[in-house]
Amino acid sequence: MRGAGPRKVPRSPYKVLDAPALQDDFNLNLIDWSSHNVLVVGLGNCVYLWNACSSKVTKLCDLGVDDNVCSVGWAQHGIHLAVGTNQGKVQDATRCKRIRTMESHRMRVGALAWSSSFLSSRSRDKSILHHDIHAQEDYVSKLTGHKSEVCGLMWSYDNRQLASGGNDNRLFVWNPHSVQPVLSTQQLSKLLPGHLISMACLHLMEEPQIDAYDFGIRPQIHT
C-alpha cells in the first residue's frame, strides 16, 4: 500500500514448540507448512504434525532407530506429504501402510520440491531426480551438473522452472522437459551482481528414502 510504513515484526514469538532431536544441519529441510496451515517437522527418526488452527500435535510416523528424517515437503494442495530419509519408502498416512518405494538416490535425500503430481528430490549424491507419483518407474528423469551435494531445490510458482543450489556454489535453473540447465551461475553472473547471486543461492539453499503420505481427505479447517 502506497504511503504505508515499514512492517513491524514482533520480537517475541506468539508460539513456541518443543523440538527435541532436531538435527543441526544446514543442508537438511526439516520443517514445512501446508496450504491448510499444518506444520510438519522431522525430529530425529520421527515426523510430527502441528495444526495451527487447533494446536493439535500428531505423531505421523517413527522410522526406527536405524533411520533419520532428512527432509519433508507438502504438495501444493496440502494433502500429499513427502519425507526424505535414508531408505526410500512411500507410505499412506491414513493407514500407515507403505504404498510405494523409491530407492533411486545413493545417499541421503535432503530436500524435496513438489510440482503438481511431480516430486523432485535432491541428494548428497549430487543428483536431482524427478518422480511422477502416477508412473510405475522410481523416477522419470535425472539431472546432473552439481559437483557436490545439492543443498536447495525450489519450483517456480507457475511450475515451469526448477532452481537448484549446491555446496559447489553453483545455481542452476531447469525446465521439466530437459536434462540440461536453461540457466547457470555463469550466465547469471552476466545479469546480476555477485552479492545477488549469493543471495539467490542462499534462498535455494546406507540409501536414501522418500516417504510420501496421502491424507485421503482434505483436513478440516476451522475459521
N, C-alpha and C positions, 0 to 999 in steps of 0.2 A: 504494500500500500504506500503510495507516494506521501511523503511527509512523516511517516511513522518513524519512531525512534528505534534504536537497536533492540533486538530481542534480549530479554533478561532471562538468563538461565539460573535457576536456584542452585545454591552451593551445596545444599543438603539433599540427599535422595529422599523421595517420598516412600520408597520401599526398599528394604534390604533382604536379600535371600541368602540363606546359608549355602555355601558351595564347597563342601569338603571334597578332597580328592580331585579338585580342578587342576588339570595339568598346566604347568607353567612353560608353555612352548608357543612362541610367536607364530610358528608355521601351522598350527592346528586351528581349526574353526569349530569351536565347541558350543556356540550359542546361536540361535536364530529365531526370529519372530515369524509367526504365520500371519496370513491375511485375516485370520479370525482371532487375533490378539492372544495367541497361545505361544508361550516361550518354551523352546526345547533346549535342554542343557545336557552336555555329556560330562559326567563326573566319574573319572576312573573307568571302570568297566560297566557302568550303568548309565541309562538315559532317563531323564526326568522331564515331565511337562508341568508348566505352571500356567494356569488360566488367569489372565489379568483381570477378567471380569468377576470371577468368583473367588480368586485367590486359592483355588484348589490345586494341590500338588499330586501328581500321579507318577508312579514309577513305571515307566514303559517297558523296560527290559533290563536284564542282567546278563552280560556276555560271559561271565565266568572268570575265574582267576587267571586264565591264560590269554586274556584278550583285553584290549582297551579301546575306548571310543576315540577316534581321531578327528571326526568331522560330523556335522549334522546339517541338514538343509531341507526346508519346506518347499514343496512345489507352490506355484503361484496361487492355486485355488485353495491352499491350506488343508488339503485332505491327505495327500501323499507326503510322506516324510522319508528321507534317505539318511542312513547312518553309515559313515565310512569308518572301518576299523582295520583289523589285520587278517580277516579270514573270509571275506566275501559272501555274506549271506543276505538274503532278502526275506523279510518276514511280514506277515499280515498282523497289524497291531490289534485288530479286533479279537483275534483268536490266538495271538502269539504263536502262530504256526509259520514255518518257513514256506514262502510261496515261490521263491526263486533264488538261485545262487549265481553270483557273478564274480569269478575269480580271474580277473584279467590283468591287474597290476601285479608287479613283482615285489612291491614294497608298500608301506602304509599309504592310505588314502587320506590326505589332509584337507581337502576342500571339495565341495560339491556345488553344482550350479544347475538349476532346472530351466528348461525352455519347453513349456507345454509338457508333452509326454517324453521329451528328450532330456536325459540326465547326463551331464558331463562331470567327469571326475579327474582330479589331478593327483599325482603321486610323487613320492620321493624317487621313484624310478625314472623321473624326468619326462614322463609322457602324460598326455591328456587323452582320455577315452570318451567317446560318445556312446551312450547306451539308449536304445529305444525300448521302453518297457513293454511295448507290444510285439517286439521282434523276438525270435527264438534265440538268436545269437547273443553271446555275452556282451559284445559291443559291435557297433556297426562301422566305426571308423576310429583311427588312431592319429593323433597329432604329435609330432616331434619337432624339436627346434631348440628347446632349452638345454643348457649344458649342466644344470644342477637341478635340485628339487624345485618343482613348480609350487610357489607359495601362495598364489592368489588366482582366483577364477571368477569371472562375472559375465553374465549375458547382458546385452543392452536391453532397454525397456521394450523395444519392438522385436526382440528375439532374432534380429538379423545378423548380429555380430557378437563374438565371444572374445573377451580380453583375458590374457593370462600374464602373470608376472612371476619371475623366478628369482632364486637366490643368485643367479648369474647376472643380476641387474639388467635383465632383458625384459622388454614388454612387447607382446605380440597381439595383434588383432586378427581374428579368423572369421570366416563365414562358414555356415553349416554345410556348404556344398563343395568345399575344397580342403585338402590336407596341407596346403601351403598358406602361410600367413598373408593377409592382404595389406598389413602394415606392421612395421617393426620399429624398434627403438632407433635404429639408424635413420629410418625415414622420418620418424617423429622429431629427431634432433634438428632436422632442417625446418621444422614448422614451429617448434616450441623451445623456449629457453630451457637449459639443463635442469633448473630447480623445479620447473613444472613437470618435466618427465619423471623426476624423482617422486614428486607428489602423486603422480598417476600410478607409479609402481607401488608406492606405499598403500594407496587406496585399494589396489587389486590384491594388494598383498594378503620270520615267517611269512605270509601272503596277505595282501590287503583284503579288506572286506567292505562290501557295500550292502547295508541293510536298508530295505525300503519298506515302509509301513503304509498300509491303506486303511484309513479310518472308516471307509464304507459309507457313512452318512456325514453330512455336514455338522460340525459341532454347533450346539445350541448357544446362541449369543444373547445375553440379556442387556437391555438398554434401559 
